[in-house]
Amino acid sequence: MANPNKVRGTAWESAVRNFLNAYLDLVDDEGLFLDPFDGLNVRRPAQEGSRDIGDVHAVPFILECKDVMNPAVPTWLRQATAEAVNAGFPYGVVVHKRRGLGVRAGRVHFDVRTWTRTRTALGLSSRHMVERYGFTTTVRGLDADRWYLTTNVERFAALLSDVRAGVSRRAAL
């Protein structure tokens, strides 16, 4: 019998992948890729070698997906950052399932550095980034490595679409 935690984690990764592909119009009504060779398709990569490369690849983001009761966001964010480096992607974020809610309500956590780099790439002010994508801030103590910003999967999908489209600051105002 398969490990129930592994089964739940795989189901969450697949749900996130499927939601993002549908949101970005990369799949048809049956969930099949419109272009299977499109490098922008959101995928669950096969793990190879000793270096983890993340659970879901949504260019230019690596998503570390978590379906657990007790969050450890700062630790997960360090893991996501390392996996992004291993995979050669610029951004690593965490997608945490919220019990009893659908995939769009899942929480997407950014460390401060990744959030700032993404905001800069979009050409947005901090205020516009927060307003446009609904981010909230968690500050824990004086150690900035434990601070993070959070939005939901649906708003992250919009951010992903905008990053891919290269939205400029002028377009956002």
Beta strands, then each sheet from edge to edge (+ up, - down):
strand 1: 56-58
strand 2: 61-66
strand 3: 91-96
strand 4: 107-111
strand 5: 136-138
strand 6: 148-152
sheet 1: 1+ 2- 3- 4+ 6- 5+
end
